[in-house]
Amino acid sequence: MEVFLKILLIVFSVGLIAVVLLQKGKSAGLSGAISGGAEHLFGKQKARGLDLLLQRLTVVLAVGFFILSLSVAYLVKS
C-alpha cells in the first residue's frame, strides 16, 4: 500500500509540475506556444477555455498531492 501511494505521489507531482509550466504567466511562458496556435485557429475564447482548464486541473492535482503527502507521511511514521 505504501509503495502504491508513493508511486501515485510521484505521478501527481510530475503532473502538477507539467500543468503549472503550461499555464500562461505574465510573460506568456510555455503555454504561449500552445495557446498561441489555438488562439490563431479558434479565437481567444478557446485559449481562455484552455487556461481555465489548466487552472482547474492545477487545483485538483494540488489537493491530491497534499492529501497523498499527508497519507504517505502518516504511513511511514506508523
mmCIF file of the N, C-alpha and C atoms, coordinates in Angstrom:
data_MODEL
# 
_entry.id   MODEL 
# 
loop_
_atom_site.group_PDB 
_atom_site.id 
_atom_site.type_symbol 
_atom_site.label_atom_id 
_atom_site.label_alt_id 
_atom_site.label_comp_id 
_atom_site.label_asym_id 
_atom_site.label_entity_id 
_atom_site.label_seq_id 
_atom_site.pdbx_PDB_ins_code 
_atom_site.Cartn_x 
_atom_site.Cartn_y 
_atom_site.Cartn_z 
_atom_site.occupancy 
_atom_site.B_iso_or_equiv 
_atom_site.pdbx_formal_charge 
_atom_site.auth_seq_id 
_atom_site.auth_comp_id 
_atom_site.auth_asym_id 
_atom_site.auth_atom_id 
_atom_site.pdbx_PDB_model_num 
ATOM 1   N N  . MET A 1 1  ? 0.833   -1.199 0.000   1.00 0.00 ? 1  MET A N  1 
ATOM 2   C CA . MET A 1 1  ? 0.000   0.000  0.000   1.00 0.00 ? 1  MET A CA 1 
ATOM 3   C C  . MET A 1 1  ? 0.873   1.256  0.000   1.00 0.00 ? 1  MET A C  1 
ATOM 4   N N  . GLU A 1 2  ? 1.941   1.212  0.813   1.00 0.00 ? 2  GLU A N  1 
ATOM 5   C CA . GLU A 1 2  ? 2.815   2.378  0.908   1.00 0.00 ? 2  GLU A CA 1 
ATOM 6   C C  . GLU A 1 2  ? 3.521   2.646  -0.419  1.00 0.00 ? 2  GLU A C  1 
ATOM 7   N N  . VAL A 1 3  ? 3.939   1.577  -1.088  1.00 0.00 ? 3  VAL A N  1 
ATOM 8   C CA . VAL A 1 3  ? 4.629   1.732  -2.369  1.00 0.00 ? 3  VAL A CA 1 
ATOM 9   C C  . VAL A 1 3  ? 3.675   2.314  -3.412  1.00 0.00 ? 3  VAL A C  1 
ATOM 10  N N  . PHE A 1 4  ? 2.451   1.838  -3.426  1.00 0.00 ? 4  PHE A N  1 
ATOM 11  C CA . PHE A 1 4  ? 1.457   2.353  -4.368  1.00 0.00 ? 4  PHE A CA 1 
ATOM 12  C C  . PHE A 1 4  ? 1.205   3.844  -4.147  1.00 0.00 ? 4  PHE A C  1 
ATOM 13  N N  . LEU A 1 5  ? 1.084   4.257  -2.894  1.00 0.00 ? 5  LEU A N  1 
ATOM 14  C CA . LEU A 1 5  ? 0.854   5.672  -2.598  1.00 0.00 ? 5  LEU A CA 1 
ATOM 15  C C  . LEU A 1 5  ? 2.056   6.531  -2.976  1.00 0.00 ? 5  LEU A C  1 
ATOM 16  N N  . LYS A 1 6  ? 3.260   5.989  -2.791  1.00 0.00 ? 6  LYS A N  1 
ATOM 17  C CA . LYS A 1 6  ? 4.452   6.740  -3.181  1.00 0.00 ? 6  LYS A CA 1 
ATOM 18  C C  . LYS A 1 6  ? 4.534   6.912  -4.693  1.00 0.00 ? 6  LYS A C  1 
ATOM 19  N N  . ILE A 1 7  ? 4.189   5.868  -5.438  1.00 0.00 ? 7  ILE A N  1 
ATOM 20  C CA . ILE A 1 7  ? 4.177   5.966  -6.903  1.00 0.00 ? 7  ILE A CA 1 
ATOM 21  C C  . ILE A 1 7  ? 3.112   6.963  -7.350  1.00 0.00 ? 7  ILE A C  1 
ATOM 22  N N  . LEU A 1 8  ? 1.946   6.908  -6.727  1.00 0.00 ? 8  LEU A N  1 
ATOM 23  C CA . LEU A 1 8  ? 0.874   7.852  -7.044  1.00 0.00 ? 8  LEU A CA 1 
ATOM 24  C C  . LEU A 1 8  ? 1.285   9.280  -6.709  1.00 0.00 ? 8  LEU A C  1 
ATOM 25  N N  . LEU A 1 9  ? 2.019   9.460  -5.624  1.00 0.00 ? 9  LEU A N  1 
ATOM 26  C CA . LEU A 1 9  ? 2.518   10.782 -5.245  1.00 0.00 ? 9  LEU A CA 1 
ATOM 27  C C  . LEU A 1 9  ? 3.499   11.313 -6.287  1.00 0.00 ? 9  LEU A C  1 
ATOM 28  N N  . ILE A 1 10 ? 4.348   10.460 -6.815  1.00 0.00 ? 10 ILE A N  1 
ATOM 29  C CA . ILE A 1 10 ? 5.277   10.875 -7.874  1.00 0.00 ? 10 ILE A CA 1 
ATOM 30  C C  . ILE A 1 10 ? 4.520   11.275 -9.132  1.00 0.00 ? 10 ILE A C  1 
ATOM 31  N N  . VAL A 1 11 ? 3.492   10.505 -9.484  1.00 0.00 ? 11 VAL A N  1 
ATOM 32  C CA . VAL A 1 11 ? 2.687   10.831 -10.670 1.00 0.00 ? 11 VAL A CA 1 
ATOM 33  C C  . VAL A 1 11 ? 1.997   12.184 -10.486 1.00 0.00 ? 11 VAL A C  1 
ATOM 34  N N  . PHE A 1 12 ? 1.441   12.417 -9.311  1.00 0.00 ? 12 PHE A N  1 
ATOM 35  C CA . PHE A 1 12 ? 0.775   13.694 -9.040  1.00 0.00 ? 12 PHE A CA 1 
ATOM 36  C C  . PHE A 1 12 ? 1.765   14.850 -9.081  1.00 0.00 ? 12 PHE A C  1 
ATOM 37  N N  . SER A 1 13 ? 2.966   14.642 -8.536  1.00 0.00 ? 13 SER A N  1 
ATOM 38  C CA . SER A 1 13 ? 3.940   15.731 -8.507  1.00 0.00 ? 13 SER A CA 1 
ATOM 39  C C  . SER A 1 13 ? 4.426   16.076 -9.907  1.00 0.00 ? 13 SER A C  1 
ATOM 40  N N  . VAL A 1 14 ? 4.681   15.073 -10.741 1.00 0.00 ? 14 VAL A N  1 
ATOM 41  C CA . VAL A 1 14 ? 5.099   15.341 -12.125 1.00 0.00 ? 14 VAL A CA 1 
ATOM 42  C C  . VAL A 1 14 ? 3.969   16.011 -12.893 1.00 0.00 ? 14 VAL A C  1 
ATOM 43  N N  . GLY A 1 15 ? 2.747   15.544 -12.690 1.00 0.00 ? 15 GLY A N  1 
ATOM 44  C CA . GLY A 1 15 ? 1.597   16.167 -13.349 1.00 0.00 ? 15 GLY A CA 1 
ATOM 45  C C  . GLY A 1 15 ? 1.403   17.609 -12.918 1.00 0.00 ? 15 GLY A C  1 
ATOM 46  N N  . LEU A 1 16 ? 1.584   17.878 -11.641 1.00 0.00 ? 16 LEU A N  1 
ATOM 47  C CA . LEU A 1 16 ? 1.443   19.241 -11.122 1.00 0.00 ? 16 LEU A CA 1 
ATOM 48  C C  . LEU A 1 16 ? 2.514   20.155 -11.710 1.00 0.00 ? 16 LEU A C  1 
ATOM 49  N N  . ILE A 1 17 ? 3.738   19.666 -11.791 1.00 0.00 ? 17 ILE A N  1 
ATOM 50  C CA . ILE A 1 17 ? 4.810   20.464 -12.389 1.00 0.00 ? 17 ILE A CA 1 
ATOM 51  C C  . ILE A 1 17 ? 4.496   20.774 -13.846 1.00 0.00 ? 17 ILE A C  1 
ATOM 52  N N  . ALA A 1 18 ? 4.037   19.773 -14.590 1.00 0.00 ? 18 ALA A N  1 
ATOM 53  C CA . ALA A 1 18 ? 3.730   19.964 -16.002 1.00 0.00 ? 18 ALA A CA 1 
ATOM 54  C C  . ALA A 1 18 ? 2.596   20.969 -16.211 1.00 0.00 ? 18 ALA A C  1 
ATOM 55  N N  . VAL A 1 19 ? 1.541   20.856 -15.411 1.00 0.00 ? 19 VAL A N  1 
ATOM 56  C CA . VAL A 1 19 ? 0.392   21.756 -15.566 1.00 0.00 ? 19 VAL A CA 1 
ATOM 57  C C  . VAL A 1 19 ? 0.767   23.191 -15.207 1.00 0.00 ? 19 VAL A C  1 
ATOM 58  N N  . VAL A 1 20 ? 1.578   23.361 -14.168 1.00 0.00 ? 20 VAL A N  1 
ATOM 59  C CA . VAL A 1 20 ? 1.995   24.710 -13.787 1.00 0.00 ? 20 VAL A CA 1 
ATOM 60  C C  . VAL A 1 20 ? 2.855   25.332 -14.882 1.00 0.00 ? 20 VAL A C  1 
ATOM 61  N N  . LEU A 1 21 ? 3.723   24.549 -15.491 1.00 0.00 ? 21 LEU A N  1 
ATOM 62  C CA . LEU A 1 21 ? 4.561   25.073 -16.565 1.00 0.00 ? 21 LEU A CA 1 
ATOM 63  C C  . LEU A 1 21 ? 3.766   25.418 -17.818 1.00 0.00 ? 21 LEU A C  1 
ATOM 64  N N  . LEU A 1 22 ? 2.646   24.745 -18.025 1.00 0.00 ? 22 LEU A N  1 
ATOM 65  C CA . LEU A 1 22 ? 1.822   25.023 -19.197 1.00 0.00 ? 22 LEU A CA 1 
ATOM 66  C C  . LEU A 1 22 ? 0.940   26.261 -19.043 1.00 0.00 ? 22 LEU A C  1 
ATOM 67  N N  . GLN A 1 23 ? 0.757   26.730 -17.818 1.00 0.00 ? 23 GLN A N  1 
ATOM 68  C CA . GLN A 1 23 ? -0.111  27.881 -17.606 1.00 0.00 ? 23 GLN A CA 1 
ATOM 69  C C  . GLN A 1 23 ? 0.521   29.164 -18.130 1.00 0.00 ? 23 GLN A C  1 
ATOM 70  N N  . LYS A 1 24 ? -0.346  30.063 -18.537 1.00 0.00 ? 24 LYS A N  1 
ATOM 71  C CA . LYS A 1 24 ? 0.119   31.349 -19.031 1.00 0.00 ? 24 LYS A CA 1 
ATOM 72  C C  . LYS A 1 24 ? 0.505   32.230 -17.853 1.00 0.00 ? 24 LYS A C  1 
ATOM 73  N N  . GLY A 1 25 ? 1.698   32.761 -17.902 1.00 0.00 ? 25 GLY A N  1 
ATOM 74  C CA . GLY A 1 25 ? 2.169   33.669 -16.872 1.00 0.00 ? 25 GLY A CA 1 
ATOM 75  C C  . GLY A 1 25 ? 2.137   35.097 -17.378 1.00 0.00 ? 25 GLY A C  1 
ATOM 76  N N  . LYS A 1 26 ? 2.844   35.960 -16.682 1.00 0.00 ? 26 LYS A N  1 
ATOM 77  C CA . LYS A 1 26 ? 2.897   37.358 -17.093 1.00 0.00 ? 26 LYS A CA 1 
ATOM 78  C C  . LYS A 1 26 ? 3.580   37.516 -18.436 1.00 0.00 ? 26 LYS A C  1 
ATOM 79  N N  . SER A 1 27 ? 4.539   36.635 -18.722 1.00 0.00 ? 27 SER A N  1 
ATOM 80  C CA . SER A 1 27 ? 5.264   36.729 -19.989 1.00 0.00 ? 27 SER A CA 1 
ATOM 81  C C  . SER A 1 27 ? 4.803   35.665 -20.978 1.00 0.00 ? 27 SER A C  1 
ATOM 82  N N  . ALA A 1 28 ? 3.676   35.047 -20.752 1.00 0.00 ? 28 ALA A N  1 
ATOM 83  C CA . ALA A 1 28 ? 3.058   34.034 -21.610 1.00 0.00 ? 28 ALA A CA 1 
ATOM 84  C C  . ALA A 1 28 ? 3.764   32.696 -21.541 1.00 0.00 ? 28 ALA A C  1 
ATOM 85  N N  . GLY A 1 29 ? 4.868   32.557 -20.863 1.00 0.00 ? 29 GLY A N  1 
ATOM 86  C CA . GLY A 1 29 ? 5.529   31.293 -20.552 1.00 0.00 ? 29 GLY A CA 1 
ATOM 87  C C  . GLY A 1 29 ? 5.478   30.244 -21.638 1.00 0.00 ? 29 GLY A C  1 
ATOM 88  N N  . LEU A 1 30 ? 5.461   29.005 -21.228 1.00 0.00 ? 30 LEU A N  1 
ATOM 89  C CA . LEU A 1 30 ? 5.460   27.880 -22.142 1.00 0.00 ? 30 LEU A CA 1 
ATOM 90  C C  . LEU A 1 30 ? 4.096   27.711 -22.808 1.00 0.00 ? 30 LEU A C  1 
ATOM 91  N N  . SER A 1 31 ? 3.040   28.154 -22.149 1.00 0.00 ? 31 SER A N  1 
ATOM 92  C CA . SER A 1 31 ? 1.704   27.984 -22.730 1.00 0.00 ? 31 SER A CA 1 
ATOM 93  C C  . SER A 1 31 ? 1.480   28.902 -23.919 1.00 0.00 ? 31 SER A C  1 
ATOM 94  N N  . GLY A 1 32 ? 2.305   29.919 -24.095 1.00 0.00 ? 32 GLY A N  1 
ATOM 95  C CA . GLY A 1 32 ? 2.171   30.792 -25.254 1.00 0.00 ? 32 GLY A CA 1 
ATOM 96  C C  . GLY A 1 32 ? 2.355   30.039 -26.552 1.00 0.00 ? 32 GLY A C  1 
ATOM 97  N N  . ALA A 1 33 ? 3.219   29.039 -26.541 1.00 0.00 ? 33 ALA A N  1 
ATOM 98  C CA . ALA A 1 33 ? 3.440   28.239 -27.745 1.00 0.00 ? 33 ALA A CA 1 
ATOM 99  C C  . ALA A 1 33 ? 2.212   27.409 -28.079 1.00 0.00 ? 33 ALA A C  1 
ATOM 100 N N  . ILE A 1 34 ? 1.523   26.922 -27.067 1.00 0.00 ? 34 ILE A N  1 
ATOM 101 C CA . ILE A 1 34 ? 0.352   26.075 -27.290 1.00 0.00 ? 34 ILE A CA 1 
ATOM 102 C C  . ILE A 1 34 ? -0.893  26.924 -27.550 1.00 0.00 ? 34 ILE A C  1 
ATOM 103 N N  . SER A 1 35 ? -1.165  27.859 -26.648 1.00 0.00 ? 35 SER A N  1 
ATOM 104 C CA . SER A 1 35 ? -2.395  28.643 -26.787 1.00 0.00 ? 35 SER A CA 1 
ATOM 105 C C  . SER A 1 35 ? -2.283  29.664 -27.911 1.00 0.00 ? 35 SER A C  1 
ATOM 106 N N  . GLY A 1 36 ? -1.075  30.018 -28.288 1.00 0.00 ? 36 GLY A N  1 
ATOM 107 C CA . GLY A 1 36 ? -0.918  30.957 -29.411 1.00 0.00 ? 36 GLY A CA 1 
ATOM 108 C C  . GLY A 1 36 ? -1.462  30.369 -30.691 1.00 0.00 ? 36 GLY A C  1 
ATOM 109 N N  . GLY A 1 37 ? -1.172  29.093 -30.930 1.00 0.00 ? 37 GLY A N  1 
ATOM 110 C CA . GLY A 1 37 ? -1.707  28.422 -32.110 1.00 0.00 ? 37 GLY A CA 1 
ATOM 111 C C  . GLY A 1 37 ? -3.203  28.218 -32.008 1.00 0.00 ? 37 GLY A C  1 
ATOM 112 N N  . ALA A 1 38 ? -3.691  27.868 -30.834 1.00 0.00 ? 38 ALA A N  1 
ATOM 113 C CA . ALA A 1 38 ? -5.132  27.670 -30.641 1.00 0.00 ? 38 ALA A CA 1 
ATOM 114 C C  . ALA A 1 38 ? -5.869  28.989 -30.787 1.00 0.00 ? 38 ALA A C  1 
ATOM 115 N N  . GLU A 1 39 ? -5.258  30.055 -30.308 1.00 0.00 ? 39 GLU A N  1 
ATOM 116 C CA . GLU A 1 39 ? -5.871  31.375 -30.414 1.00 0.00 ? 39 GLU A CA 1 
ATOM 117 C C  . GLU A 1 39 ? -5.980  31.794 -31.875 1.00 0.00 ? 39 GLU A C  1 
ATOM 118 N N  . HIS A 1 40 ? -4.987  31.458 -32.640 1.00 0.00 ? 40 HIS A N  1 
ATOM 119 C CA . HIS A 1 40 ? -4.990  31.816 -34.063 1.00 0.00 ? 40 HIS A CA 1 
ATOM 120 C C  . HIS A 1 40 ? -6.065  31.037 -34.817 1.00 0.00 ? 40 HIS A C  1 
ATOM 121 N N  . LEU A 1 41 ? -6.219  29.746 -34.498 1.00 0.00 ? 41 LEU A N  1 
ATOM 122 C CA . LEU A 1 41 ? -7.180  28.915 -35.209 1.00 0.00 ? 41 LEU A CA 1 
ATOM 123 C C  . LEU A 1 41 ? -8.613  29.092 -34.722 1.00 0.00 ? 41 LEU A C  1 
ATOM 124 N N  . PHE A 1 42 ? -8.792  29.166 -33.406 1.00 0.00 ? 42 PHE A N  1 
ATOM 125 C CA . PHE A 1 42 ? -10.139 29.135 -32.841 1.00 0.00 ? 42 PHE A CA 1 
ATOM 126 C C  . PHE A 1 42 ? -10.582 30.443 -32.209 1.00 0.00 ? 42 PHE A C  1 
ATOM 127 N N  . GLY A 1 43 ? -9.744  31.415 -32.129 1.00 0.00 ? 43 GLY A N  1 
ATOM 128 C CA . GLY A 1 43 ? -10.091 32.673 -31.482 1.00 0.00 ? 43 GLY A CA 1 
ATOM 129 C C  . GLY A 1 43 ? -9.703  32.657 -30.022 1.00 0.00 ? 43 GLY A C  1 
ATOM 130 N N  . LYS A 1 44 ? -9.879  33.790 -29.360 1.00 0.00 ? 44 LYS A N  1 
ATOM 131 C CA . LYS A 1 44 ? -9.445  33.930 -27.972 1.00 0.00 ? 44 LYS A CA 1 
ATOM 132 C C  . LYS A 1 44 ? -10.284 33.110 -26.998 1.00 0.00 ? 44 LYS A C  1 
ATOM 133 N N  . GLN A 1 45 ? -11.522 32.820 -27.304 1.00 0.00 ? 45 GLN A N  1 
ATOM 134 C CA . GLN A 1 45 ? -12.387 32.098 -26.370 1.00 0.00 ? 45 GLN A CA 1 
ATOM 135 C C  . GLN A 1 45 ? -11.832 30.711 -26.066 1.00 0.00 ? 45 GLN A C  1 
ATOM 136 N N  . LYS A 1 46 ? -11.324 30.019 -27.073 1.00 0.00 ? 46 LYS A N  1 
ATOM 137 C CA . LYS A 1 46 ? -10.769 28.688 -26.837 1.00 0.00 ? 46 LYS A CA 1 
ATOM 138 C C  . LYS A 1 46 ? -9.505  28.770 -25.991 1.00 0.00 ? 46 LYS A C  1 
ATOM 139 N N  . ALA A 1 47 ? -8.699  29.794 -26.201 1.00 0.00 ? 47 ALA A N  1 
ATOM 140 C CA . ALA A 1 47 ? -7.486  29.943 -25.409 1.00 0.00 ? 47 ALA A CA 1 
ATOM 141 C C  . ALA A 1 47 ? -7.839  30.206 -23.942 1.00 0.00 ? 47 ALA A C  1 
ATOM 142 N N  . ARG A 1 48 ? -8.877  30.981 -23.694 1.00 0.00 ? 48 ARG A N  1 
ATOM 143 C CA . ARG A 1 48 ? -9.312  31.210 -22.314 1.00 0.00 ? 48 ARG A CA 1 
ATOM 144 C C  . ARG A 1 48 ? -9.836  29.926 -21.703 1.00 0.00 ? 48 ARG A C  1 
ATOM 145 N N  . GLY A 1 49 ? -10.510 29.114 -22.514 1.00 0.00 ? 49 GLY A N  1 
ATOM 146 C CA . GLY A 1 49 ? -11.004 27.834 -22.032 1.00 0.00 ? 49 GLY A CA 1 
ATOM 147 C C  . GLY A 1 49 ? -9.865  26.905 -21.645 1.00 0.00 ? 49 GLY A C  1 
ATOM 148 N N  . LEU A 1 50 ? -8.785  26.944 -22.419 1.00 0.00 ? 50 LEU A N  1 
ATOM 149 C CA . LEU A 1 50 ? -7.615  26.143 -22.100 1.00 0.00 ? 50 LEU A CA 1 
ATOM 150 C C  . LEU A 1 50 ? -6.982  26.610 -20.796 1.00 0.00 ? 50 LEU A C  1 
ATOM 151 N N  . ASP A 1 51 ? -6.892  27.912 -20.600 1.00 0.00 ? 51 ASP A N  1 
ATOM 152 C CA . ASP A 1 51 ? -6.339  28.442 -19.350 1.00 0.00 ? 51 ASP A CA 1 
ATOM 153 C C  . ASP A 1 51 ? -7.213  28.077 -18.161 1.00 0.00 ? 51 ASP A C  1 
ATOM 154 N N  . LEU A 1 52 ? -8.525  28.120 -18.329 1.00 0.00 ? 52 LEU A N  1 
ATOM 155 C CA . LEU A 1 52 ? -9.438  27.742 -17.251 1.00 0.00 ? 52 LEU A CA 1 
ATOM 156 C C  . LEU A 1 52 ? -9.302  26.261 -16.917 1.00 0.00 ? 52 LEU A C  1 
ATOM 157 N N  . LEU A 1 53 ? -9.178  25.433 -17.944 1.00 0.00 ? 53 LEU A N  1 
ATOM 158 C CA . LEU A 1 53 ? -8.979  24.002 -17.731 1.00 0.00 ? 53 LEU A CA 1 
ATOM 159 C C  . LEU A 1 53 ? -7.674  23.736 -16.979 1.00 0.00 ? 53 LEU A C  1 
ATOM 160 N N  . LEU A 1 54 ? -6.614  24.425 -17.358 1.00 0.00 ? 54 LEU A N  1 
ATOM 161 C CA . LEU A 1 54 ? -5.325  24.251 -16.687 1.00 0.00 ? 54 LEU A CA 1 
ATOM 162 C C  . LEU A 1 54 ? -5.386  24.715 -15.234 1.00 0.00 ? 54 LEU A C  1 
ATOM 163 N N  . GLN A 1 55 ? -6.133  25.792 -14.964 1.00 0.00 ? 55 GLN A N  1 
ATOM 164 C CA . GLN A 1 55 ? -6.273  26.265 -13.589 1.00 0.00 ? 55 GLN A CA 1 
ATOM 165 C C  . GLN A 1 55 ? -7.017  25.251 -12.730 1.00 0.00 ? 55 GLN A C  1 
ATOM 166 N N  . ARG A 1 56 ? -8.092  24.704 -13.263 1.00 0.00 ? 56 ARG A N  1 
ATOM 167 C CA . ARG A 1 56 ? -8.869  23.712 -12.502 1.00 0.00 ? 56 ARG A CA 1 
ATOM 168 C C  . ARG A 1 56 ? -8.078  22.434 -12.286 1.00 0.00 ? 56 ARG A C  1 
ATOM 169 N N  . LEU A 1 57 ? -7.334  22.028 -13.310 1.00 0.00 ? 57 LEU A N  1 
ATOM 170 C CA . LEU A 1 57 ? -6.510  20.842 -13.184 1.00 0.00 ? 57 LEU A CA 1 
ATOM 171 C C  . LEU A 1 57 ? -5.402  21.048 -12.159 1.00 0.00 ? 57 LEU A C  1 
ATOM 172 N N  . THR A 1 58 ? -4.876  22.263 -12.087 1.00 0.00 ? 58 THR A N  1 
ATOM 173 C CA . THR A 1 58 ? -3.861  22.580 -11.086 1.00 0.00 ? 58 THR A CA 1 
ATOM 174 C C  . THR A 1 58 ? -4.424  22.444 -9.674  1.00 0.00 ? 58 THR A C  1 
ATOM 175 N N  . VAL A 1 59 ? -5.622  22.935 -9.466  1.00 0.00 ? 59 VAL A N  1 
ATOM 176 C CA . VAL A 1 59 ? -6.247  22.836 -8.138  1.00 0.00 ? 59 VAL A CA 1 
ATOM 177 C C  . VAL A 1 59 ? -6.472  21.376 -7.759  1.00 0.00 ? 59 VAL A C  1 
ATOM 178 N N  . VAL A 1 60 ? -6.974  20.583 -8.691  1.00 0.00 ? 60 VAL A N  1 
ATOM 179 C CA . VAL A 1 60 ? -7.241  19.169 -8.415  1.00 0.00 ? 60 VAL A CA 1 
ATOM 180 C C  . VAL A 1 60 ? -5.938  18.432 -8.091  1.00 0.00 ? 60 VAL A C  1 
ATOM 181 N N  . LEU A 1 61 ? -4.905  18.669 -8.896  1.00 0.00 ? 61 LEU A N  1 
ATOM 182 C CA . LEU A 1 61 ? -3.624  17.999 -8.659  1.00 0.00 ? 61 LEU A CA 1 
ATOM 183 C C  . LEU A 1 61 ? -2.976  18.471 -7.358  1.00 0.00 ? 61 LEU A C  1 
ATOM 184 N N  . ALA A 1 62 ? -3.116  19.744 -7.032  1.00 0.00 ? 62 ALA A N  1 
ATOM 185 C CA . ALA A 1 62 ? -2.529  20.265 -5.793  1.00 0.00 ? 62 ALA A CA 1 
ATOM 186 C C  . ALA A 1 62 ? -3.212  19.663 -4.566  1.00 0.00 ? 62 ALA A C  1 
ATOM 187 N N  . VAL A 1 63 ? -4.523  19.564 -4.598  1.00 0.00 ? 63 VAL A N  1 
ATOM 188 C CA . VAL A 1 63 ? -5.253  18.969 -3.477  1.00 0.00 ? 63 VAL A CA 1 
ATOM 189 C C  . VAL A 1 63 ? -4.890  17.486 -3.344  1.00 0.00 ? 63 VAL A C  1 
ATOM 190 N N  . GLY A 1 64 ? -4.834  16.787 -4.473  1.00 0.00 ? 64 GLY A N  1 
ATOM 191 C CA . GLY A 1 64 ? -4.443  15.384 -4.444  1.00 0.00 ? 64 GLY A CA 1 
ATOM 192 C C  . GLY A 1 64 ? -3.031  15.193 -3.929  1.00 0.00 ? 64 GLY A C  1 
ATOM 193 N N  . PHE A 1 65 ? -2.120  16.063 -4.352  1.00 0.00 ? 65 PHE A N  1 
ATOM 194 C CA . PHE A 1 65 ? -0.738  15.998 -3.884  1.00 0.00 ? 65 PHE A CA 1 
ATOM 195 C C  . PHE A 1 65 ? -0.663  16.218 -2.376  1.00 0.00 ? 65 PHE A C  1 
ATOM 196 N N  . PHE A 1 66 ? -1.415  17.176 -1.877  1.00 0.00 ? 66 PHE A N  1 
ATOM 197 C CA . PHE A 1 66 ? -1.421  17.470 -0.444  1.00 0.00 ? 66 PHE A CA 1 
ATOM 198 C C  . PHE A 1 66 ? -1.949  16.282 0.357   1.00 0.00 ? 66 PHE A C  1 
ATOM 199 N N  . ILE A 1 67 ? -3.054  15.722 -0.076  1.00 0.00 ? 67 ILE A N  1 
ATOM 200 C CA . ILE A 1 67 ? -3.650  14.583 0.630   1.00 0.00 ? 67 ILE A CA 1 
ATOM 201 C C  . ILE A 1 67 ? -2.728  13.367 0.577   1.00 0.00 ? 67 ILE A C  1 
ATOM 202 N N  . LEU A 1 68 ? -2.145  13.113 -0.588  1.00 0.00 ? 68 LEU A N  1 
ATOM 203 C CA . LEU A 1 68 ? -1.233  11.982 -0.700  1.00 0.00 ? 68 LEU A CA 1 
ATOM 204 C C  . LEU A 1 68 ? 0.019   12.175 0.142   1.00 0.00 ? 68 LEU A C  1 
ATOM 205 N N  . SER A 1 69 ? 0.521   13.399 0.205   1.00 0.00 ? 69 SER A N  1 
ATOM 206 C CA . SER A 1 69 ? 1.699   13.677 1.022   1.00 0.00 ? 69 SER A CA 1 
ATOM 207 C C  . SER A 1 69 ? 1.424   13.391 2.495   1.00 0.00 ? 69 SER A C  1 
ATOM 208 N N  . LEU A 1 70 ? 0.274   13.832 2.969   1.00 0.00 ? 70 LEU A N  1 
ATOM 209 C CA . LEU A 1 70 ? -0.096  13.564 4.358   1.00 0.00 ? 70 LEU A CA 1 
ATOM 210 C C  . LEU A 1 70 ? -0.286  12.067 4.615   1.00 0.00 ? 70 LEU A C  1 
ATOM 211 N N  . SER A 1 71 ? -0.892  11.389 3.643   1.00 0.00 ? 71 SER A N  1 
ATOM 212 C CA . SER A 1 71 ? -1.125  9.945  3.788   1.00 0.00 ? 71 SER A CA 1 
ATOM 213 C C  . SER A 1 71 ? 0.187   9.169  3.838   1.00 0.00 ? 71 SER A C  1 
ATOM 214 N N  . VAL A 1 72 ? 1.102   9.503  2.942   1.00 0.00 ? 72 VAL A N  1 
ATOM 215 C CA . VAL A 1 72 ? 2.400   8.811  2.921   1.00 0.00 ? 72 VAL A CA 1 
ATOM 216 C C  . VAL A 1 72 ? 3.169   9.117  4.190   1.00 0.00 ? 72 VAL A C  1 
ATOM 217 N N  . ALA A 1 73 ? 3.147   10.346 4.645   1.00 0.00 ? 73 ALA A N  1 
ATOM 218 C CA . ALA A 1 73 ? 3.853   10.706 5.881   1.00 0.00 ? 73 ALA A CA 1 
ATOM 219 C C  . ALA A 1 73 ? 3.274   9.941  7.071   1.00 0.00 ? 73 ALA A C  1 
ATOM 220 N N  . TYR A 1 74 ? 1.967   9.802  7.116   1.00 0.00 ? 74 TYR A N  1 
ATOM 221 C CA . TYR A 1 74 ? 1.335   9.067  8.207   1.00 0.00 ? 74 TYR A CA 1 
ATOM 222 C C  . TYR A 1 74 ? 1.713   7.581  8.177   1.00 0.00 ? 74 TYR A C  1 
ATOM 223 N N  . LEU A 1 75 ? 1.718   6.990  6.966   1.00 0.00 ? 75 LEU A N  1 
ATOM 224 C CA . LEU A 1 75 ? 2.036   5.564  6.844   1.00 0.00 ? 75 LEU A CA 1 
ATOM 225 C C  . LEU A 1 75 ? 3.508   5.288  7.171   1.00 0.00 ? 75 LEU A C  1 
ATOM 226 N N  . VAL A 1 76 ? 4.385   6.183  6.788   1.00 0.00 ? 76 VAL A N  1 
ATOM 227 C CA . VAL A 1 76 ? 5.810   5.993  7.065   1.00 0.00 ? 76 VAL A CA 1 
ATOM 228 C C  . VAL A 1 76 ? 6.074   6.123  8.563   1.00 0.00 ? 76 VAL A C  1 
ATOM 229 N N  . LYS A 1 77 ? 5.371   7.049  9.213   1.00 0.00 ? 77 LYS A N  1 
ATOM 230 C CA . LYS A 1 77 ? 5.568   7.260  10.649  1.00 0.00 ? 77 LYS A CA 1 
ATOM 231 C C  . LYS A 1 77 ? 5.033   6.088  11.464  1.00 0.00 ? 77 LYS A C  1 
ATOM 232 N N  . SER A 1 78 ? 3.970   5.470  11.011  1.00 0.00 ? 78 SER A N  1 
ATOM 233 C CA . SER A 1 78 ? 3.341   4.362  11.759  1.00 0.00 ? 78 SER A CA 1 
ATOM 234 C C  . SER A 1 78 ? 4.150   3.094  11.712  1.00 0.00 ? 78 SER A C  1 
# 
